[in-house]
Amino acid sequence: MSIETVKQNSLLASGFGLAVLGTTCCALPIVLVSLGFGSVVASVVSALPWLGWLSGYKAITFAVTALVLVYSWWRLAVIRRDLDADHCSISDGRRLQWQTRILIASSVIFVAAVFAAYALLPITRWLEQTGA
């Protein structure tokens, strides 16, 4: 395994991990409380107190996650361009497909977490005011 492959895989893992972490600190509690599982949120926060601290710094968490995901997409584009010029092997093509799928999943999780953390409450308040 080359050093480039290790760098690519570590970037993907960190992007995915940060996206899941952003969901855990901000979006998951909102969804659970909305579904009536407030006691689950209270239990999780009491068992993992760092989640409460992390949700206080959600802007930093989301900014770091966005930077890692943008950098991962950029690296994937550069690698894809270089491999296309070199006529990549089948194993490289499969690896790129999996990396692309993982990046897409990470990006979707990130967008859902940002939506839940920042847009869900204003939308709910607006809907309550309009009587919908």
N, C-alpha and C positions, 0 to 999 in steps of 0.2 A: 504494500500500500504506500503510495507516494505521499509526500508532505502536502501537496496540493489537495489530494483527496481528504486527508485528515483535516485540513483547514476548512474545506467546503462542508464536510460533515459536522464539524464543530460549530460552524456558523448556522447551519440548519437546525442543529439541536438547540443552540442558544436562542434562536429566533422562536422556535416552537415552544421552548420552555418559558420564555418571557411572555409569550402570548397567553399561554395557559395560566401563568402566574397573574397576569393582568385580569384574566377572567375570574380567577379564584378570589382576588382581593376585592373586586368591584362588581362585576356582572353577576356572578353566581349568587352572592347574597341577595341581590335585588330580585332575581328570578325566584329564589327559594321563598323569600318573604311574600312575593306576589302570589305564589301558589299556596300560601298558608303554612309554610314550613319554617316559621320564625324560630321555633325552638331548636331546629337543626342548626340554624345560623348561630344562635346563642351558644350551643354546645361546641360548634367548630371554633368559634372565636375564643371561647374559654380554654379549649384544648390547644389551640394554636394562636397565642396572643400576638404574634408578630403580624398576623393578617390585619388586625386593627391598626397597627402602626403603619403597615404598608398602604392601607387604604387612605390614610392621611396624606400620603405622598403619591397619590395616583397619577398626578400630572407628570412627575419625574419617571414613574414606572412606565407610563405609556410613551413618553418621549424616548426613553432608552429602547423600548421595544420597537418603536417605529424606526429608529436609526438602525438597529440591527436588521430588521426586515428589509429596509431599503438597501442597505449594504449587501445583504444576501441576494436580493434580486439583481443588483448591479453585477456582483461576482458571477452569478449564474449566466447573465447575458454575455459577459466577457468570455467565460469558459465555453459557452455554446458557440460564440463567434469563432474562437480559436479552434475548437474541435471541428467545426464545419469546414474550416480552411485546411485542416490536416486530415480530413476523411476519417472520422473517429471509428473506433471499433464498436462491435455490437454491445460489449459490456459497458463501454462508456455511454452509449446511447441509453441503455437501460438505467444506468446510474443517474443520468440526467433526467430521465422520466420520473424516477422516484423522488429526486430532489425537487423537481418542479411540483409534484403532487404535494409533498410535505410543505413547500413554501406557500402553495395555494391554501392548504388547510390552515396553516399558521396565520396567513393574512385574513382569512375569513373569521377565524376565532378572534383576532385582534380587532377587526372592524365591529364585530358583534359586541365585544367588551367595551369598546369606546362608545358605541351607540347606547348601550345599557347604562354606562357610567355618566354620560354627559347629556344625552338627548332624551332619554326615556322620561325623566321627571318633568322637564319643560313641556313635552308633548302631552303628558298626563294632565298637567295643570291647565294647559290650553283647552284640552277636551272637556275638562270639568267646567271651565268658564263658559264654553259655548253650549253646554247642556247636552252634549252628545253622549 
